[in-house]
């Protein structure tokens, strides 16, 4: 895993450990199959399980998984940005077409594929298809070498989403990968608490909830009855949500000057 997925696990372990007073141990390691990400341990001997997952728009799960494996960057000697035109796109084809476009743009000294000589475009069938289908925008930059991959930009009305955030959370239960995470929590033996930490990506989060200034949810999100605590954090938020004992709460991030002992809980 790379990028946000890696950060999500680190952040989840720290925040849940701090808020619950538990020591957090990495568990999904050493060849364990279908194991939860972390185990929690409390001074009184109780143990818990913590599973962490991103919530992604269904149509983009496949290509985002491939992009994560490449660190959201395709290899190139010059610096570029690629932004997808839609939620989903044929990843391997676009990767090949973009890298060929970069190579040609560098050779002919232009900053975008459409400025290439017509004779070149006529000879490059895949590149011509990439441009004709409007699969995304490729832009030269002055940063590090490589092609940085960005998701599509969305435009939507704020009122498109329900005002109760719990209704949005319910839709995440239907994500294709969610059942496997819930099953891992359910199969974990000798634990008294099961915690699920969700991190929605920007394509899965309605515009109404981009900032953490909305009212607390007012109902129980259906589908997550098997977990004892639900935690939610977005990369856009400056605090995070918890749903424990039937109650929603906003929780502030711990102070940055926490002791080394506190920070080591995520070992």
C-alpha positions as CSV (number, residue, x, y, z in Angstrom):
1,X,0.0,0.0,0.0
2,X,1.1,3.6,-0.6
3,X,-0.1,7.1,-0.1
4,X,-3.4,7.7,1.6
5,X,-3.9,3.9,2.4
6,X,-0.6,3.8,4.3
7,X,-1.4,7.1,6.1
8,X,-4.9,5.9,7.0
9,X,-3.6,2.9,8.9
10,X,-1.0,5.0,10.8
11,X,-3.6,7.7,11.7
12,X,-6.2,5.2,12.7
13,X,-3.9,3.3,15.0
14,X,-2.8,6.5,16.7
15,X,-6.2,8.1,17.0
16,X,-8.1,5.0,18.2
17,X,-5.2,4.1,20.6
18,X,-5.2,7.5,22.1
19,X,-8.9,7.9,22.4
20,X,-9.5,4.5,23.9
21,X,-6.4,4.3,26.1
22,X,-5.3,1.1,24.4
23,X,-1.9,0.0,23.3
24,X,-2.0,-0.8,19.6
25,X,-0.1,-3.6,18.0
26,X,0.2,-4.2,14.2
27,X,-1.3,-7.6,13.5
28,X,-1.7,-8.0,9.8
29,X,2.0,-9.0,9.3
30,X,4.3,-11.9,9.3
31,X,2.3,-13.8,6.7
32,X,-0.9,-13.8,8.6
33,X,-3.8,-14.4,6.1
34,X,-7.1,-12.5,6.4
35,X,-6.0,-10.9,9.7
36,X,-7.2,-7.6,11.1
37,X,-4.9,-4.7,10.8
38,X,-4.3,-4.1,14.5
39,X,-5.0,-5.6,18.0
40,X,-5.8,-3.3,20.9
41,X,-4.7,-4.1,24.5
42,X,-5.9,-2.4,27.7
43,X,-4.3,-2.5,31.1
44,X,-7.2,-4.6,32.6
45,X,-6.4,-7.4,30.2
46,X,-9.1,-6.8,27.6
47,X,-8.3,-7.1,23.9
48,X,-9.9,-5.5,20.8
49,X,-9.5,-5.6,17.1
50,X,-9.1,-2.7,14.7
51,X,-9.6,-2.9,11.0
52,X,-8.9,0.1,8.6
53,X,-10.2,0.6,5.1
54,X,-10.5,3.3,2.5
55,X,-14.0,4.0,1.1
56,X,-13.8,4.7,-2.6
57,X,-16.3,5.3,-5.4
58,X,-17.2,1.9,-6.8
59,X,-16.3,2.8,-10.4
60,X,-12.8,3.9,-9.5
61,X,-11.7,1.1,-7.1
62,X,-9.9,-0.9,-9.8
63,X,-7.8,1.9,-11.3
64,X,-7.1,3.5,-7.9
65,X,-5.7,0.2,-6.6
66,X,-3.3,0.1,-9.6
67,X,-2.4,3.7,-9.1
68,X,-1.6,3.1,-5.4
69,X,0.8,0.3,-6.3
70,X,2.7,2.8,-8.5
71,X,2.7,5.5,-5.9
72,X,0.2,7.6,-8.0
73,X,3.1,8.4,-10.4
74,X,4.1,6.9,-13.8
75,X,7.8,6.9,-14.6
76,X,9.0,9.6,-17.0
77,X,12.2,11.7,-17.4
78,X,10.2,15.0,-17.5
79,X,7.6,16.4,-15.1
80,X,3.8,16.1,-15.9
81,X,0.4,15.9,-14.3
82,X,-2.5,13.7,-15.6
83,X,-6.0,14.4,-14.4
84,X,-8.7,11.9,-15.3
85,X,-11.8,13.3,-17.1
86,X,-14.2,10.8,-15.4
87,X,-14.5,8.7,-12.3
88,X,-13.3,5.6,-14.1
89,X,-11.0,5.1,-17.1
90,X,-9.1,2.2,-18.7
91,X,-6.0,2.4,-16.6
92,X,-3.5,0.3,-18.6
93,X,-4.5,1.9,-21.9
94,X,-4.3,5.4,-20.6
95,X,-1.0,4.8,-18.9
96,X,0.5,3.5,-22.2
97,X,-0.9,6.4,-24.2
98,X,0.1,9.1,-21.7
99,X,3.7,7.8,-21.5
100,X,3.9,7.7,-25.3
101,X,2.5,11.3,-25.4
102,X,5.2,12.4,-22.9
103,X,7.9,10.8,-24.9
104,X,6.7,12.5,-28.1
105,X,6.1,15.9,-26.4
106,X,9.7,15.9,-25.1
107,X,11.0,14.9,-28.5
108,X,9.1,17.7,-30.3
109,X,9.4,20.3,-27.6
110,X,5.7,20.9,-27.0
111,X,3.7,21.1,-23.7
112,X,0.6,19.2,-24.6
113,X,-0.2,16.2,-27.0
114,X,-2.6,18.2,-29.1
115,X,0.3,20.5,-30.2
116,X,2.2,17.6,-31.7
117,X,2.6,17.7,-35.5
118,X,-0.5,16.3,-37.3
119,X,1.7,13.7,-39.1
120,X,2.8,12.3,-35.7
121,X,-0.8,12.2,-34.4
122,X,-1.9,10.4,-37.6
123,X,0.7,7.7,-37.0
124,X,0.0,7.2,-33.2
125,X,-3.3,5.3,-33.1
126,X,-3.5,4.9,-29.3
127,X,-2.6,8.6,-28.7
128,X,-5.2,9.7,-31.2
129,X,-7.9,7.5,-29.4
130,X,-6.8,9.0,-26.1
131,X,-7.3,12.5,-27.4
132,X,-10.6,11.7,-29.2
133,X,-12.2,10.0,-26.3
134,X,-11.2,12.9,-24.0
135,X,-10.0,10.5,-21.3
136,X,-8.1,13.1,-19.3
137,X,-5.8,16.2,-19.4
138,X,-2.0,16.0,-19.5
139,X,-0.1,19.0,-18.4
140,X,3.7,19.7,-18.2
141,X,4.9,20.9,-14.8
142,X,8.2,22.0,-13.2
143,X,8.2,19.5,-10.4
144,X,9.9,16.1,-9.9
145,X,10.2,13.8,-13.0
146,X,7.3,11.5,-13.6
147,X,3.6,11.8,-14.3
148,X,1.5,12.5,-11.2
149,X,-2.0,10.9,-11.4
150,X,-5.0,12.9,-10.2
151,X,-8.6,12.0,-9.9
152,X,-11.3,13.8,-11.8
153,X,-12.7,17.0,-10.6
154,X,-16.4,16.8,-9.5
155,X,-19.1,19.4,-9.7
156,X,-22.3,18.8,-7.7
157,X,-25.0,20.6,-5.7
158,X,-24.5,20.5,-2.0
159,X,-28.2,19.5,-1.5
160,X,-27.7,16.3,-3.6
161,X,-26.7,14.5,-0.4
162,X,-28.9,13.8,2.6
163,X,-28.3,16.1,5.6
164,X,-27.9,13.2,8.0
165,X,-24.3,11.9,7.4
166,X,-25.4,8.5,8.8
167,X,-27.4,7.9,5.6
168,X,-24.1,8.4,3.6
169,X,-22.3,5.9,5.9
170,X,-25.0,3.3,5.2
171,X,-24.2,3.4,1.5
172,X,-20.6,2.5,2.2
173,X,-21.8,-0.8,3.7
174,X,-22.6,-1.9,0.1
175,X,-19.0,-1.3,-1.1
176,X,-17.7,-4.5,-2.7
177,X,-14.8,-4.8,-0.3
178,X,-16.6,-3.9,2.9
179,X,-17.9,-7.4,3.6
180,X,-14.4,-8.8,3.8
181,X,-13.3,-6.2,6.4
182,X,-16.4,-6.9,8.5
183,X,-15.7,-10.6,8.2
184,X,-12.1,-10.2,9.4
185,X,-13.4,-8.4,12.5
186,X,-16.0,-11.0,13.1
187,X,-13.5,-13.9,12.9
188,X,-11.0,-12.4,15.3
189,X,-11.0,-14.5,18.4
190,X,-10.5,-13.5,22.1
191,X,-11.5,-9.9,21.6
192,X,-14.2,-8.0,23.5
193,X,-14.4,-5.0,21.2
194,X,-14.3,-4.7,17.4
195,X,-13.4,-1.3,15.8
196,X,-13.8,-0.3,12.2
197,X,-12.0,2.9,10.9
198,X,-13.2,4.3,7.6
199,X,-11.4,6.8,5.5
200,X,-13.5,8.1,2.5
201,X,-11.6,9.4,-0.5
202,X,-12.8,12.6,-2.1
203,X,-14.7,10.8,-4.8
204,X,-16.8,8.9,-2.2
205,X,-17.5,11.9,0.0
206,X,-20.4,14.2,-1.0
207,X,-19.6,17.9,-1.3
208,X,-21.9,18.7,1.7
209,X,-19.4,16.8,3.9
210,X,-16.1,18.0,2.5
211,X,-15.5,20.2,5.6
212,X,-16.0,19.0,9.1
213,X,-18.5,21.8,9.9
214,X,-21.7,19.7,9.5
215,X,-24.0,18.7,12.3
216,X,-23.5,15.3,14.0
217,X,-25.4,12.4,12.4
218,X,-28.7,11.8,14.1
219,X,-29.3,8.1,13.5
220,X,-27.6,4.6,13.6
221,X,-26.0,3.6,10.2
222,X,-27.6,0.3,9.2
223,X,-25.2,-2.5,8.3
224,X,-22.6,-2.0,10.9
225,X,-24.3,-3.6,13.8
226,X,-21.5,-6.2,14.2
227,X,-18.9,-3.6,15.2
228,X,-18.7,-2.0,18.6
229,X,-17.2,1.3,17.4
230,X,-17.1,3.1,14.1
231,X,-14.5,5.7,13.4
232,X,-14.5,8.0,10.3
233,X,-11.9,10.5,9.1
234,X,-11.5,12.4,5.8
235,X,-8.3,13.9,4.5
236,X,-10.2,17.2,4.5
237,X,-11.3,17.1,8.1
238,X,-9.4,18.6,11.1
239,X,-11.2,16.3,13.5
240,X,-12.8,12.9,13.3
241,X,-16.1,11.1,14.0
242,X,-16.8,8.2,16.3
243,X,-20.0,6.2,16.8
244,X,-19.8,4.2,20.1
245,X,-22.5,3.0,22.4
246,X,-25.2,4.4,20.0
247,X,-23.8,7.9,20.1
248,X,-22.0,10.1,17.5
249,X,-19.3,12.5,18.6
250,X,-16.8,14.8,17.0
251,X,-13.3,14.2,18.4
252,X,-10.4,16.7,18.2
253,X,-7.0,15.5,17.2
254,X,-4.6,14.9,20.1
255,X,-2.2,17.8,20.8
256,X,0.9,17.7,18.7
257,X,3.1,17.8,21.8
258,X,2.1,14.3,23.1
259,X,4.8,12.4,24.8
260,X,6.9,9.8,23.1
261,X,5.2,7.2,25.1
262,X,1.8,8.2,23.7
263,X,3.1,8.2,20.2
264,X,4.7,4.7,20.6
265,X,1.2,3.2,21.1
266,X,1.1,2.4,17.4
267,X,4.0,0.1,17.4
